[in-house]
Amino acid sequence: MGTPKTDLDYEHSEAALREADAFDAWMLTVNPQHQPTDDGMETRLLRKCWEAANERAMIALREWAVNCWRCEVQHRPMVNKHRRTLDDCWRQVMRYAGLDPDDAVGLSHDALLAAGSAEMARRDALGPWEDRA
């Protein structure tokens, strides 16, 4: 799913059509006489306000998801049986909000486990007398 900032062909994408449908549905609740083909100045101004409100909501959703991840996942031990599920859940919310979870909160639970396993295998391969630094 692209955004106007990341997808050059956003105007014709499925996400853009869903957004236009959502705006038209909202407009029908405000003005029952609204037609999707309306392109007057008032409709364009309302669309800009609607888009700005949606952008603010997505920013708030991103901040909330990162905060929840920090509260519920960050300090749990790796062996905790709920950590992976919570990590996956909050990462999914971050992706929905247009945020890259790896950039926002670091590696996933599975990636951390894989990195730890690779480090342990490397240390085991060195043997007992080699430098383990």
C-alpha positions in Angstrom: 0.0 0.0 0.0 1.6 3.2 -1.1 1.1 6.8 0.0 1.2 10.0 -2.1 4.8 10.5 -0.9 6.2 7.1 -1.6 4.2 5.9 -4.7 4.6 7.9 -7.9 1.5 6.3 -9.4 -0.6 6.8 -6.2 -3.4 8.7 -7.9 -4.4 5.6 -9.9 -3.6 3.1 -7.1 -6.1 0.9 -5.2 -5.2 2.8 -2.0 -6.1 6.1 -3.6 -9.5 4.7 -4.8 -10.3 3.5 -1.3 -9.4 6.9 0.2 -11.6 8.6 -2.4 -14.4 6.2 -1.5 -13.9 6.9 2.2 -14.1 10.7 1.6 -17.2 10.3 -0.5 -18.9 8.2 2.2 -18.0 10.8 4.8 -19.3 13.6 2.6 -22.6 11.8 2.2 -23.0 11.9 6.0 -22.3 15.7 6.0 -24.2 16.5 2.8 -26.7 13.9 1.5 -26.8 15.7 -1.8 -23.1 15.1 -2.4 -22.1 13.4 -5.7 -18.7 11.8 -6.1 -18.3 13.9 -9.3 -18.6 17.2 -7.4 -15.4 19.1 -7.8 -16.3 22.6 -6.6 -14.1 24.8 -4.4 -16.0 23.9 -1.3 -15.6 20.2 -1.9 -11.8 20.6 -2.6 -11.4 22.6 0.6 -13.3 20.0 2.6 -11.2 17.2 1.1 -8.0 19.1 2.2 -9.3 19.4 5.7 -10.4 15.7 5.7 -6.9 14.6 4.5 -5.2 16.8 7.1 -7.4 15.3 9.9 -6.5 11.8 8.6 -2.8 12.6 8.6 -2.9 13.8 12.2 -4.8 10.6 13.2 -2.1 8.5 11.5 0.7 10.4 13.3 -1.1 9.8 16.6 -1.6 6.1 15.7 2.2 5.8 15.0 3.1 7.4 18.3 0.7 5.3 20.2 1.9 2.0 18.6 5.5 2.8 19.3 4.7 3.8 22.9 2.7 0.6 23.5 5.5 -1.5 22.0 8.0 0.2 24.4 5.7 -0.4 27.4 4.6 -4.0 26.6 7.6 -5.5 24.7 10.8 -3.7 25.1 11.7 -4.8 28.6 10.3 -8.3 28.5 12.9 -11.1 28.6 13.5 -12.9 25.3 12.3 -16.2 26.9 8.9 -14.7 27.9 6.2 -16.6 26.1 4.1 -13.5 25.2 6.9 -11.3 23.9 6.9 -12.6 20.3 3.1 -12.3 20.0 3.1 -8.8 21.4 6.1 -7.8 19.2 4.3 -9.0 16.1 1.0 -7.3 17.0 2.5 -3.9 17.6 4.7 -4.1 14.5 1.6 -4.9 12.5 -0.1 -1.7 13.9 3.1 0.3 13.0 3.0 -1.0 9.4 -0.7 -0.2 9.1 0.1 3.4 10.2 2.8 3.7 7.5 5.8 3.3 9.8 8.7 0.9 9.4 8.9 -1.0 12.7 12.6 -1.9 12.2 13.4 1.8 12.0 11.1 2.8 14.8 11.9 0.2 17.5 14.7 -2.0 16.1 14.9 -5.6 15.2 12.0 -8.0 15.6 11.8 -10.7 18.3 12.6 -13.4 15.6 15.5 -11.4 14.2 17.0 -10.9 17.6 16.7 -14.6 18.3 18.3 -15.4 14.9 21.2 -13.0 15.6 21.7 -14.4 19.0 21.8 -18.0 17.6 24.3 -16.9 14.9 26.6 -15.4 17.6 26.4 -18.5 19.7 27.3 -20.7 16.7 30.2 -18.5 15.9 31.5 -18.6 19.4 31.1 -22.4 19.6 33.0 -22.8 16.3 36.0 -20.9 17.8 36.6 -23.6 20.3 37.5 -23.3 24.0 40.9 -21.7 23.6 40.5 -19.1 20.9 39.9 -15.5 21.6 36.2 -15.0 22.1 36.2 -11.2 21.9 
